[in-house]
Amino acid sequence: MTDRTTTTCADVITDRPGRYGKQLVSHLSRRSVGSWDDDSALGTVEFSKAHAALSCFDDHLHIELTAAPEDLDQMEDVVGRHLVRFGTRDELTVVWVRDDGTRGTQQRHLGESSQDR
């Protein structure tokens, strides 16, 4: 990552945040470095272009993604698209909000196409 980074966050409403957080970290760790702690319900994924931190709450999974501004859309899409695919039955929606308050990308299940940008 470069010295110039931007942070974007998503709070994904679900009654199973731990399940989805663990699954997302496990899947993304196939090509990155990731870790998940069941006891604290916290996880991280270190990509070549970004860093993601996941934390679970009673009613949502919180994802904080840090990347260079030019990589943010792509990284939001990668993380969000995978999570939406895992949560198809629960119709998960991922809406990213940048650290300056602007809206980032959005991913949601749309029948055959599982994303909406």
Secondary structure, 3 states (H helix, E strand, C coil): CCCCCEEEEEEEECCCHHHHHHHHHHHHCCCCEEEEECCCCEEEEECCCEEEEEEECCCEEEEEEEECHHHHHHHHHHHHHHHHHHCCCCCCEEEEEECCCCEEEEEECECCECCCC
